């Protein structure tokens, strides 16, 4: 009663949530979470959702939930239209996604119900390739379902592998269905002893196993006793247990085996009776085939026509052989197509990984270049600040020396040599600062081109050069002007100052002529002599050397 109330609450909550025009994905996700525990309640709740008002993604999830709920509640699945048109066609077939995998798994369930072995195998293989997590229950159930359909196609090796994978994947869970599947696969592989050990071990726990599984175990043990052990009394015992204890229906394969046992014992009438019972209303093609074949043999035996019997026997063998080839070829073709698809996915994944790695490498290179550039720029700024600080420190030293000279007169020894050394350091620092500027780079390039007598600077570039010289050499320029005024009572013009500085930095006569707009190289030389005559010799030798 409590369980029923819980179902009613689920249905009412879904109806309440679905009262709006279009049900939201959240409502469907709530039903998705309840699907495994209460499929019947989910099935009723889905009836209240207007399918036409859903968007494409919601319809895809609705199709999955509807198919799974019907399948779990044993409602007949008669068509694949819903799940194929709205679910498998919605999700991309090459990207791992849980709902995409469930869409293909649900399609496999439909084909299982429709007894389409090839379609089911294809759907379950596709589902397994799309599950992002191989530990989920439905991924493991794919192995169980694949094993069932492989057995239907008489592919014992593939079935055994699938059931073994299912057995290994369900570690810690109930291995009942995996073990039954393994036993069936061993029977198909004509390995009855392994199958018998598994089934007899399971039969020890028959009180704890569901009725359907016990029926399956007894039927398979009966098959082993009948086909391999040729112990017809034991086989008949298993089949009689099925009929008397578990109310086996007339169309169950058990009656075919009882008919075969009766035929082997020479009881033709009983055999014919059991075969006819087994054929009533049962839609399994293989059982119908076996029953008709057995009845045909009984009829032939009764009419005593050995030649006709031989032809039919030969025809049957060839027909079975052809059927096995065709049944196997159908699944082999699906396996080949699936393997090609997986290979194409792997190639596409490798290509994506290559692109990702290439982009990552490019990003790393760009980041490295940016870091190196920032590091160089930081070093340049630090160097620039260090040179500026050095100039300020030198200026402070000169200021202190001048103060001492004013206070003590000329009594301090070596004061001029100290001042000249400080100015020499200032000159070197100023040159280093100037060499970092765009003007210096332009002059260096021009200095190389002058060897070929090419290259000119514009008026704007020349003005920028004068500004850079005045800015970077301001301390030295002030000192030179003061010394020239003291030594020769003349003033140094900006042209004179720029000439001395360019000479001190080692630029060629041609470059200096281009920078100072002098007509000829001789004019630069004469101008240089006149400027140097206005300065003391110790300044020229200490600061500028042999310019």
C-alpha positions as CSV (number, residue, x, y, z in Angstrom):
1,X,0.0,0.0,0.0
2,X,2.8,2.4,0.9
3,X,4.5,1.6,-2.5
4,X,1.2,2.4,-4.3
5,X,1.0,5.8,-2.5
6,X,4.5,6.5,-3.6
7,X,3.7,5.8,-7.2
8,X,0.7,8.1,-6.9
9,X,2.8,10.9,-5.5
10,X,5.3,10.5,-8.3
11,X,2.5,10.7,-10.9
12,X,0.8,13.7,-9.2
13,X,4.1,15.6,-8.9
14,X,4.8,15.0,-12.6
15,X,1.3,16.1,-13.6
16,X,1.7,19.3,-11.5
17,X,5.1,20.1,-13.0
18,X,3.8,19.4,-16.5
19,X,0.8,21.8,-16.2
20,X,2.7,24.4,-18.1
21,X,2.7,24.7,-21.9
22,X,6.0,22.9,-22.5
23,X,7.5,20.4,-20.0
24,X,11.0,21.3,-19.0
25,X,14.1,19.1,-19.2
26,X,14.2,19.1,-15.4
27,X,10.9,17.3,-15.2
28,X,12.1,14.6,-17.6
29,X,15.4,14.3,-15.7
30,X,13.4,13.6,-12.5
31,X,11.6,10.8,-14.3
32,X,15.0,9.6,-15.6
33,X,16.3,9.3,-12.1
34,X,13.2,7.2,-11.1
35,X,13.3,4.9,-14.2
36,X,15.2,2.0,-12.7
37,X,13.4,1.9,-9.4
38,X,9.8,2.7,-10.5
39,X,9.4,2.1,-14.3
40,X,5.6,1.6,-14.0
41,X,5.2,5.0,-12.2
42,X,7.4,6.7,-14.8
43,X,5.4,5.1,-17.6
44,X,2.1,6.5,-16.2
45,X,3.7,10.0,-15.7
46,X,4.9,10.1,-19.3
47,X,1.3,9.7,-20.4
48,X,0.6,13.1,-18.9
49,X,3.3,14.9,-20.8
50,X,2.2,16.5,-24.2
51,X,4.8,15.2,-26.6
52,X,4.0,17.8,-29.3
53,X,5.0,20.6,-27.0
54,X,8.5,19.3,-26.4
55,X,11.6,20.6,-28.1
56,X,14.0,18.3,-29.9
57,X,16.2,17.5,-26.9
58,X,13.3,16.9,-24.7
59,X,11.7,14.6,-27.3
60,X,14.9,12.6,-27.5
61,X,14.9,12.0,-23.7
62,X,11.2,11.3,-23.8
63,X,11.7,8.6,-26.4
64,X,14.4,6.9,-24.3
65,X,12.3,7.0,-21.2
66,X,9.2,5.8,-22.9
67,X,11.0,2.9,-24.6
68,X,12.8,1.9,-21.4
69,X,9.7,2.2,-19.3
70,X,7.6,0.0,-21.7
71,X,10.5,-2.5,-21.9
72,X,10.9,-2.8,-18.2
73,X,7.1,-3.1,-17.7
74,X,6.9,-5.9,-20.4
75,X,4.7,-3.7,-22.6
76,X,5.0,-4.8,-26.3
77,X,7.5,-2.9,-28.4
78,X,6.2,-3.2,-32.0
79,X,8.1,-0.4,-33.8
80,X,11.4,1.4,-33.7
81,X,10.0,4.7,-35.1
82,X,9.9,6.6,-31.8
83,X,13.4,5.8,-30.6
84,X,15.0,6.0,-34.0
85,X,13.3,9.2,-35.3
86,X,13.6,11.2,-32.0
87,X,16.5,9.8,-30.1
88,X,19.2,8.0,-32.2
89,X,18.9,10.6,-35.0
90,X,19.1,13.5,-32.5
91,X,22.4,12.6,-30.8
92,X,25.7,12.6,-32.8
93,X,26.9,9.1,-33.4
94,X,30.6,9.8,-32.9
95,X,30.7,11.5,-29.5
96,X,30.6,9.7,-26.1
97,X,27.4,10.7,-24.3
98,X,25.3,8.8,-21.8
99,X,22.0,9.6,-23.3
100,X,23.2,8.9,-26.8
101,X,24.3,5.5,-25.6
102,X,21.0,4.9,-23.9
103,X,19.2,5.9,-27.2
104,X,21.1,3.1,-29.0
105,X,20.6,0.7,-26.1
106,X,16.9,1.3,-26.2
107,X,16.9,0.7,-29.9
108,X,18.6,-2.6,-29.2
109,X,15.8,-3.4,-26.7
110,X,13.2,-2.8,-29.5
111,X,15.0,-5.1,-31.9
112,X,15.3,-7.7,-29.2
113,X,11.5,-7.6,-28.8
114,X,11.1,-7.7,-32.6
115,X,13.5,-10.7,-32.8
116,X,15.8,-8.8,-35.2
117,X,19.2,-10.3,-34.1
118,X,21.3,-8.3,-36.6
119,X,19.6,-5.0,-35.8
120,X,20.0,-5.6,-32.0
121,X,23.7,-6.5,-32.3
122,X,24.4,-3.4,-34.3
123,X,22.5,-1.2,-31.8
124,X,24.2,-2.7,-28.7
125,X,27.6,-2.4,-30.2
126,X,26.9,1.2,-31.1
127,X,25.6,1.8,-27.5
128,X,28.8,0.4,-26.0
129,X,31.0,2.6,-28.1
130,X,29.1,5.7,-26.8
131,X,29.0,5.1,-23.1
132,X,31.5,7.5,-21.4
133,X,31.6,5.2,-18.3
134,X,32.0,1.5,-18.8
135,X,31.0,0.7,-15.2
136,X,27.4,1.7,-15.6
137,X,24.7,-1.1,-15.5
138,X,23.5,-0.6,-19.1
139,X,26.9,-0.9,-20.5
140,X,27.2,-4.3,-18.8
141,X,23.7,-5.3,-19.9
142,X,24.9,-4.8,-23.5
143,X,27.2,-7.8,-23.0
144,X,24.3,-9.9,-21.8
145,X,22.0,-9.0,-24.7
146,X,24.8,-9.4,-27.3
147,X,25.5,-12.9,-25.9
148,X,21.8,-13.8,-26.4
149,X,21.7,-12.6,-30.0
150,X,25.0,-14.2,-30.8
151,X,23.6,-17.5,-29.6
152,X,20.5,-17.0,-31.8
153,X,23.0,-16.7,-34.7
154,X,24.9,-19.8,-33.6
155,X,28.0,-17.7,-32.9
156,X,29.2,-19.6,-29.9
157,X,32.7,-18.0,-29.6
158,X,31.3,-14.4,-29.7
159,X,28.6,-15.3,-27.3
160,X,31.0,-16.9,-24.8
161,X,33.2,-13.8,-25.0
162,X,30.2,-11.5,-24.4
163,X,28.9,-13.5,-21.4
164,X,32.4,-13.7,-20.0
165,X,32.8,-9.9,-20.2
166,X,29.4,-9.6,-18.6
167,X,30.4,-12.0,-15.8
168,X,33.6,-10.0,-15.2
169,X,31.8,-6.7,-15.3
170,X,29.3,-7.7,-12.7
171,X,31.9,-8.4,-10.0
172,X,30.1,-7.9,-6.6
173,X,26.7,-8.4,-8.1
174,X,24.5,-11.4,-8.9
175,X,26.2,-13.5,-11.5
176,X,23.1,-15.6,-12.1
177,X,22.3,-14.4,-15.7
178,X,25.9,-14.2,-16.7
179,X,26.5,-17.8,-15.5
180,X,23.4,-19.0,-17.3
181,X,24.6,-17.3,-20.5
182,X,28.0,-18.8,-20.1
183,X,26.4,-22.3,-19.7
184,X,24.4,-21.8,-22.9
185,X,27.5,-20.7,-24.8
186,X,29.4,-23.7,-23.6
187,X,26.6,-25.9,-24.8
188,X,26.7,-24.3,-28.3
189,X,30.5,-24.8,-28.3
190,X,29.8,-28.5,-27.5
191,X,31.6,-28.2,-24.1
192,X,28.8,-29.8,-22.0
193,X,31.0,-30.5,-18.9
194,X,31.7,-26.8,-18.3
195,X,28.1,-26.0,-18.8
196,X,26.9,-28.8,-16.5
197,X,29.2,-27.7,-13.7
198,X,27.9,-24.1,-13.9
199,X,24.2,-25.1,-14.0
200,X,24.4,-27.8,-11.2
201,X,26.1,-25.2,-9.0
202,X,23.3,-22.7,-9.7
203,X,20.6,-25.4,-9.1
204,X,21.9,-25.8,-5.5
205,X,20.5,-22.3,-4.8
206,X,17.1,-22.9,-6.5
207,X,15.2,-21.6,-3.5
208,X,16.9,-18.2,-3.8
209,X,16.6,-18.0,-7.6
210,X,13.6,-16.6,-9.5
211,X,11.3,-19.2,-11.1
212,X,12.1,-18.3,-14.7
213,X,15.8,-18.8,-14.1
214,X,15.2,-22.2,-12.4
215,X,13.2,-23.2,-15.5
216,X,16.0,-22.2,-17.8
217,X,18.6,-24.1,-15.7
218,X,16.4,-27.3,-15.7
219,X,15.9,-27.0,-19.5
220,X,19.6,-26.6,-20.2
221,X,20.5,-29.5,-17.9
222,X,17.9,-31.5,-19.8
223,X,19.4,-30.6,-23.1
224,X,22.9,-31.7,-21.9
225,X,21.5,-35.1,-20.6
226,X,19.6,-35.5,-23.9
227,X,22.1,-34.4,-26.5
228,X,25.5,-35.1,-25.0
229,X,25.1,-37.7,-22.2
230,X,22.4,-39.6,-24.0
231,X,20.9,-40.2,-20.6
232,X,17.3,-40.0,-21.7
233,X,15.9,-41.0,-18.2
234,X,17.8,-38.1,-16.6
235,X,16.7,-35.7,-19.4
236,X,13.1,-36.9,-19.0
237,X,13.4,-36.3,-15.3
238,X,14.4,-32.6,-15.9
239,X,11.7,-32.0,-18.4
240,X,9.0,-33.6,-16.2
241,X,10.1,-31.3,-13.4
242,X,9.6,-28.3,-15.7
243,X,6.1,-29.5,-16.7
244,X,4.8,-30.5,-13.3
245,X,6.5,-28.0,-11.0
246,X,6.5,-24.9,-13.0
247,X,3.4,-25.2,-15.2
248,X,5.2,-25.1,-18.5
249,X,3.1,-23.9,-21.4
250,X,2.3,-26.1,-24.3
251,X,4.5,-24.2,-26.7
252,X,7.6,-24.5,-24.6
253,X,10.7,-26.2,-26.2
254,X,10.5,-28.8,-23.4
255,X,7.8,-30.7,-25.3
256,X,10.0,-31.0,-28.4
257,X,12.7,-32.7,-26.3
258,X,10.1,-35.0,-24.8
259,X,8.9,-35.8,-28.3
260,X,12.5,-36.5,-29.4
261,X,13.1,-38.8,-26.3
262,X,9.9,-40.7,-27.1
263,X,11.0,-41.0,-30.8
264,X,14.4,-42.4,-29.7
265,X,12.6,-44.9,-27.5
266,X,10.5,-46.0,-30.4
267,X,7.2,-44.5,-29.1
268,X,6.1,-42.9,-32.4
269,X,2.6,-42.0,-31.3
270,X,3.9,-40.2,-28.1
271,X,6.5,-38.5,-30.1
272,X,4.0,-37.2,-32.6
273,X,1.8,-36.0,-29.8
274,X,4.5,-34.0,-28.1
275,X,5.7,-32.5,-31.4
276,X,2.2,-31.3,-32.2
277,X,1.8,-29.8,-28.7
278,X,5.1,-28.0,-29.1
279,X,4.0,-26.4,-32.4
280,X,0.8,-25.0,-31.0
281,X,0.8,-21.2,-31.1
282,X,4.6,-21.0,-30.7
283,X,6.2,-18.4,-33.1
284,X,9.9,-19.5,-32.8
285,X,11.0,-20.4,-36.3
286,X,13.7,-22.9,-35.2
287,X,11.3,-24.8,-32.9
288,X,8.7,-25.0,-35.7
289,X,11.4,-26.2,-38.0
290,X,12.6,-28.9,-35.7
291,X,9.0,-30.0,-35.0
292,X,8.1,-30.2,-38.7
293,X,11.3,-32.0,-39.5
294,X,10.7,-34.6,-36.7
295,X,7.1,-35.1,-37.8
296,X,8.3,-35.5,-41.4
297,X,10.8,-38.2,-40.4
298,X,8.1,-40.0,-38.5
299,X,5.8,-39.9,-41.5
300,X,8.6,-41.1,-43.8
301,X,9.4,-44.0,-41.4
302,X,5.8,-45.0,-41.4
303,X,5.6,-45.2,-45.2
304,X,9.0,-46.9,-45.5
305,X,10.5,-44.8,-48.3
306,X,14.3,-44.9,-47.6
307,X,15.3,-43.2,-50.8
308,X,13.0,-40.2,-50.1
309,X,14.4,-40.2,-46.5
310,X,17.9,-39.9,-47.8
311,X,17.2,-37.0,-50.1
312,X,15.4,-35.1,-47.3
313,X,18.3,-35.8,-45.0
314,X,20.8,-34.5,-47.5
315,X,18.6,-31.5,-48.3
316,X,18.3,-30.7,-44.6
317,X,22.1,-30.8,-44.1
318,X,22.7,-28.5,-47.0
319,X,20.0,-26.2,-45.8
320,X,21.4,-26.0,-42.3
321,X,24.9,-25.3,-43.7
322,X,23.6,-22.5,-45.9
323,X,21.6,-21.0,-43.0
324,X,24.6,-21.0,-40.8
325,X,26.7,-19.3,-43.4
326,X,24.0,-16.6,-44.0
327,X,23.3,-16.1,-40.4
328,X,26.9,-15.7,-39.5
329,X,27.7,-13.5,-42.6
330,X,25.0,-11.0,-41.5
331,X,26.6,-10.5,-38.1
332,X,30.1,-10.5,-39.5
333,X,29.1,-7.7,-41.8
334,X,27.8,-5.7,-38.9
335,X,31.0,-6.4,-37.0
336,X,33.1,-5.3,-39.9
337,X,31.1,-2.1,-40.3
338,X,31.3,-1.4,-36.6
339,X,35.1,-2.0,-36.6
340,X,35.5,0.4,-39.5
341,X,33.3,3.0,-37.7
342,X,35.4,2.6,-34.5
343,X,38.6,3.0,-36.5
344,X,37.2,6.1,-38.2
345,X,36.4,7.5,-34.7
346,X,39.9,6.7,-33.5
347,X,41.4,8.5,-36.5
348,X,39.1,11.5,-35.9
349,X,40.0,11.4,-32.2
350,X,43.7,11.2,-33.1
351,X,43.2,14.2,-35.4
352,X,41.5,16.1,-32.7
353,X,44.3,15.3,-30.3
354,X,46.8,16.4,-32.9
355,X,45.0,19.7,-33.4
356,X,44.7,20.1,-29.6
357,X,48.4,19.4,-29.1
358,X,49.3,21.7,-32.0
359,X,47.2,24.5,-30.6
360,X,48.6,23.8,-27.1
361,X,52.2,24.0,-28.5
362,X,51.4,27.2,-30.3
363,X,49.9,28.7,-27.2
364,X,52.9,27.6,-25.1
365,X,55.2,29.1,-27.7
366,X,53.3,32.3,-27.8
367,X,53.3,32.4,-24.0
368,X,57.0,31.7,-23.9
369,X,57.6,34.4,-26.4
370,X,55.5,36.8,-24.4
371,X,57.3,35.9,-21.2
372,X,60.7,36.2,-22.8
373,X,59.6,39.5,-24.3
374,X,58.3,40.8,-21.0
375,X,61.5,39.6,-19.4
376,X,63.7,41.4,-21.9
377,X,61.5,44.5,-21.6
378,X,61.8,44.3,-17.8
379,X,65.5,43.9,-18.0
380,X,65.7,46.9,-20.4
381,X,63.6,49.0,-18.0
382,X,65.8,47.9,-15.1
383,X,68.9,48.7,-17.1
384,X,67.4,52.1,-18.1
385,X,66.5,52.9,-14.4
386,X,70.0,51.8,-13.3
387,X,71.6,54.1,-15.8
388,X,69.3,57.0,-14.7
389,X,70.1,56.3,-11.1
390,X,73.8,56.2,-11.9
391,X,73.5,59.7,-13.6
392,X,71.6,61.0,-10.6
393,X,74.2,59.5,-8.2
394,X,77.1,61.1,-10.3
395,X,75.3,64.4,-10.2
396,X,75.0,64.2,-6.5
397,X,78.7,63.4,-6.1
398,X,79.6,66.4,-8.3
399,X,77.4,68.6,-6.2
400,X,79.1,67.5,-3.0
401,X,82.6,68.0,-4.5
402,X,81.6,71.5,-5.7
403,X,80.3,72.4,-2.2
404,X,83.6,71.2,-0.6
405,X,85.6,73.2,-3.1
406,X,83.6,76.4,-2.3
407,X,84.0,75.8,1.4
408,X,87.7,74.9,1.4
409,X,89.0,76.6,-1.8
410,X,91.4,74.6,-3.9
411,X,93.0,72.9,-0.9
412,X,91.4,69.5,-1.7
413,X,93.8,67.3,-3.6
414,X,92.7,65.6,-6.9
415,X,89.3,67.2,-6.9
416,X,89.4,67.9,-10.7
417,X,90.5,64.3,-11.5
418,X,87.6,63.0,-9.4
419,X,85.1,65.3,-11.2
420,X,86.5,64.2,-14.6
421,X,86.1,60.5,-13.6
422,X,82.6,61.1,-12.5
423,X,81.7,62.9,-15.7
424,X,83.4,60.1,-17.7
425,X,81.1,57.6,-16.0
426,X,78.1,59.9,-16.7
427,X,79.1,60.1,-20.3
428,X,79.3,56.3,-20.6
429,X,75.9,55.9,-18.9
430,X,74.4,58.6,-21.3
431,X,75.8,56.7,-24.3
432,X,74.3,53.5,-23.0
433,X,70.9,55.2,-22.6
434,X,71.1,56.8,-26.1
435,X,72.0,53.5,-27.7
436,X,68.6,52.1,-26.5
437,X,66.7,54.7,-28.4
438,X,65.2,54.5,-31.9
439,X,67.5,57.3,-33.1
440,X,70.6,55.3,-32.2
441,X,69.3,52.2,-34.1
442,X,68.6,54.5,-37.1
443,X,72.1,56.0,-37.0
444,X,73.7,52.5,-36.6
445,X,71.9,51.4,-39.7
446,X,72.9,54.6,-41.5
447,X,76.5,54.1,-40.4
448,X,76.5,50.7,-42.2
449,X,74.9,52.1,-45.3
450,X,77.3,55.0,-45.6
451,X,80.0,52.6,-46.6
452,X,78.0,52.3,-49.9
453,X,77.3,56.0,-49.9
454,X,73.6,55.5,-49.5
455,X,71.0,56.5,-46.9
456,X,69.6,59.7,-45.7
457,X,67.6,61.0,-42.7
458,X,64.6,63.3,-42.9
459,X,64.2,66.6,-41.2
460,X,61.8,65.0,-38.6
461,X,64.3,62.3,-37.9
462,X,67.0,64.9,-37.5
463,X,64.9,66.8,-35.0
464,X,64.2,63.6,-33.0
465,X,68.0,63.0,-32.9
466,X,68.7,66.4,-31.5
467,X,66.0,65.9,-28.8
468,X,67.4,62.5,-27.9
469,X,71.0,63.9,-27.6
470,X,69.9,66.8,-25.4
471,X,67.8,64.5,-23.2
472,X,70.3,61.7,-22.6
473,X,73.5,63.9,-22.3
474,X,72.1,66.8,-20.4
475,X,74.6,66.4,-17.5
476,X,77.6,66.2,-19.8
477,X,76.4,69.0,-22.0
478,X,76.0,71.3,-19.0
479,X,79.6,70.5,-17.9
480,X,81.1,71.1,-21.4
481,X,79.4,74.4,-21.7
482,X,80.6,75.6,-18.3
483,X,84.2,74.4,-19.0
484,X,84.3,76.1,-22.5
485,X,83.1,79.3,-20.9
486,X,85.8,79.1,-18.3
487,X,88.6,78.0,-20.6
488,X,88.1,80.0,-23.8
489,X,85.4,82.5,-22.8
490,X,83.3,81.1,-25.6
491,X,79.9,79.5,-25.8
492,X,79.4,76.1,-27.3
493,X,76.4,76.1,-29.7
494,X,74.0,73.0,-29.9
495,X,75.8,72.2,-33.2
496,X,79.1,72.1,-31.4
497,X,77.8,69.9,-28.6
498,X,76.1,67.5,-31.0
499,X,79.3,67.2,-33.1
500,X,81.4,66.3,-30.0
501,X,78.8,63.7,-28.8
502,X,78.5,62.0,-32.2
503,X,82.3,61.9,-32.4
504,X,82.5,60.4,-28.9
505,X,80.1,57.6,-29.9
506,X,82.3,56.7,-32.9
507,X,80.0,57.6,-35.8
508,X,81.7,58.1,-39.2
509,X,82.3,61.5,-40.7
510,X,79.7,60.8,-43.4
511,X,77.0,60.1,-40.8
512,X,77.9,63.2,-38.8
513,X,77.7,65.3,-42.0
514,X,74.2,63.9,-42.7
515,X,73.1,64.5,-39.1
516,X,74.4,68.1,-38.8
517,X,73.7,69.1,-42.4
518,X,77.3,69.9,-43.2
519,X,78.3,70.3,-46.9
520,X,81.5,68.2,-47.0
521,X,83.7,65.9,-44.9
522,X,86.5,68.6,-44.7
523,X,84.0,71.0,-43.2
524,X,83.3,68.4,-40.4
525,X,87.0,68.0,-39.8
526,X,87.6,71.8,-39.5
527,X,84.6,72.2,-37.3
528,X,85.9,69.5,-35.0
529,X,89.2,71.2,-34.6
530,X,87.6,74.6,-33.7
531,X,85.3,73.0,-31.1
532,X,88.1,71.0,-29.4
533,X,90.3,74.1,-29.2
534,X,87.6,75.6,-26.9
535,X,87.9,72.9,-24.3
536,X,90.8,72.0,-21.9
537,X,93.0,69.1,-22.9
538,X,92.4,67.1,-19.8
539,X,88.6,67.1,-20.5
540,X,89.2,66.0,-24.1
541,X,91.6,63.2,-23.2
542,X,89.7,62.0,-20.1
543,X,86.2,62.2,-21.5
544,X,86.6,61.6,-25.2
545,X,90.0,60.1,-25.7
546,X,91.4,60.3,-29.2
547,X,88.4,61.7,-31.1
